[in-house]
Amino acid sequence: MVETFADSVTGLIFDGQTLRIEFGVTRFDDVKPNTPITGRRYPACRLVLPRVAAVDLINCMQQVAPALTQAGVVKAAQRPAASPPKAG
């Protein structure tokens, strides 16, 4: 099995049949004194999943999400308070 490192998701497209996920990697330029750090993002790979596999991925990520939240990696989304119905 080939392994690919990526540090970002640069694209996500669902065309009704397949989910295409494009991954990127950031490469930094040589560091020079007294200059800002610069770099570029390059494509690393593209993963194309049929609809069934995309649903499996979503289900797996929903299982991982609580562990990431508990570890403090992500914060739970706060839902806006329900507004009272308007009189009308």
Sine and cosine of phi, psi and omega as CSV:
sin_phi,cos_phi,sin_psi,cos_psi,sin_omega,cos_omega
0.00,0.00,0.72,-0.69,0.03,-1.00
-1.00,0.05,0.66,-0.75,0.02,-1.00
-0.93,-0.37,0.68,-0.73,0.03,-1.00
-0.82,-0.57,0.75,-0.67,0.06,-1.00
-1.00,-0.04,0.69,-0.72,0.11,-0.99
-0.63,-0.78,0.54,-0.84,0.05,-1.00
-0.89,-0.45,0.14,0.99,0.04,-1.00
-0.35,-0.94,0.39,-0.92,0.17,-0.99
-0.98,-0.22,0.88,-0.48,-0.09,-1.00
-0.99,-0.17,-0.22,0.98,0.02,-1.00
-0.30,-0.95,0.51,-0.86,0.00,-1.00
-0.56,-0.83,0.89,-0.45,-0.06,-1.00
-0.72,-0.69,0.77,-0.64,0.12,-0.99
-0.89,-0.46,0.86,-0.52,-0.06,-1.00
-0.98,-0.20,0.19,0.98,-0.02,-1.00
0.98,-0.19,-0.40,0.91,0.00,-1.00
-0.87,-0.50,-0.62,0.78,-0.04,-1.00
-0.73,-0.68,0.49,-0.87,0.10,-1.00
-0.96,-0.27,0.85,-0.53,0.02,-1.00
-0.95,-0.31,0.85,-0.53,0.01,-1.00
-0.90,-0.44,0.85,-0.52,0.02,-1.00
-0.97,-0.23,0.79,-0.62,-0.02,-1.00
-0.95,-0.31,0.56,-0.83,0.01,-1.00
-0.80,-0.60,0.26,-0.97,0.06,-1.00
-0.71,-0.70,0.64,-0.77,0.01,-1.00
-0.99,-0.11,0.77,-0.63,0.06,-1.00
-0.88,-0.47,0.81,-0.58,-0.02,-1.00
-1.00,-0.01,0.57,-0.82,0.06,-1.00
-0.97,0.25,0.24,-0.97,0.05,-1.00
-0.84,0.54,0.69,-0.72,0.00,-1.00
-0.99,0.15,0.77,-0.64,0.03,-1.00
-0.86,-0.51,0.59,-0.81,-0.01,-1.00
-0.85,0.53,0.62,-0.78,0.10,-1.00
0.87,0.49,0.45,0.89,0.08,-1.00
-0.75,-0.66,0.48,-0.87,0.02,-1.00
-0.91,0.40,0.48,-0.88,0.07,-1.00
-0.96,0.27,0.75,-0.66,0.01,-1.00
-0.81,-0.58,0.34,-0.94,0.02,-1.00
-0.21,-0.98,0.01,-1.00,-0.02,-1.00
-0.66,-0.75,0.47,-0.88,0.07,-1.00
-0.97,-0.24,0.76,-0.65,-0.01,-1.00
-0.88,-0.48,0.49,-0.87,0.10,-0.99
-0.91,0.41,0.68,-0.73,0.02,-1.00
-0.96,-0.27,-0.70,0.72,0.05,-1.00
-0.19,-0.98,0.21,-0.98,0.08,-1.00
-0.78,-0.62,0.78,-0.63,0.04,-1.00
-0.95,-0.31,0.80,-0.59,0.01,-1.00
-0.89,-0.45,0.86,-0.52,-0.05,-1.00
-0.89,-0.46,0.69,-0.72,0.15,-0.99
-0.92,0.39,0.28,-0.96,-0.09,-1.00
-0.78,0.63,-0.70,0.71,-0.03,-1.00
-0.89,0.45,-0.68,0.74,0.02,-1.00
-0.93,0.36,-0.56,0.83,0.04,-1.00
-0.90,0.44,-0.65,0.76,0.05,-1.00
-0.91,0.42,-0.66,0.75,0.07,-1.00
-0.86,0.50,-0.67,0.74,0.02,-1.00
-0.88,0.47,-0.69,0.72,0.02,-1.00
-0.87,0.49,-0.70,0.71,0.01,-1.00
-0.89,0.46,-0.66,0.75,0.02,-1.00
-0.91,0.42,-0.67,0.75,0.00,-1.00
-0.92,0.40,-0.54,0.84,0.06,-1.00
-0.93,0.38,-0.45,0.89,0.07,-1.00
-0.98,0.21,-0.53,0.85,-0.01,-1.00
-0.98,0.20,-0.51,0.86,-0.09,-1.00
-0.81,0.59,-0.72,0.70,0.01,-1.00
-0.88,0.47,-0.59,0.80,0.02,-1.00
-0.91,0.41,-0.64,0.76,0.04,-1.00
-0.92,0.40,-0.61,0.79,0.04,-1.00
-0.91,0.41,-0.71,0.71,0.00,-1.00
-0.89,0.45,-0.58,0.82,0.00,-1.00
-0.98,0.21,-0.13,0.99,0.02,-1.00
0.99,0.11,0.17,0.99,-0.01,-1.00
-0.96,0.28,-0.62,0.79,0.06,-1.00
-0.79,-0.61,0.41,-0.91,0.04,-1.00
-0.97,-0.23,0.62,-0.78,0.04,-1.00
-0.90,0.44,0.69,-0.72,0.02,-1.00
-0.94,0.33,0.71,-0.70,0.06,-1.00
-1.00,-0.04,0.78,-0.62,0.00,-1.00
-0.99,0.11,0.65,-0.76,0.02,-1.00
-0.91,0.42,0.56,-0.83,0.02,-1.00
-0.90,0.43,0.63,-0.77,0.00,-1.00
-0.93,0.38,0.75,-0.66,0.01,-1.00
-1.00,0.08,0.55,-0.83,-0.01,-1.00
-0.91,0.41,0.50,-0.87,0.01,-1.00
-0.89,0.45,0.57,-0.82,-0.01,-1.00
-0.98,0.18,0.64,-0.77,0.05,-1.00
-0.97,0.24,0.65,-0.76,-0.01,-1.00
-0.24,-0.97,0.00,0.00,0.00,0.00
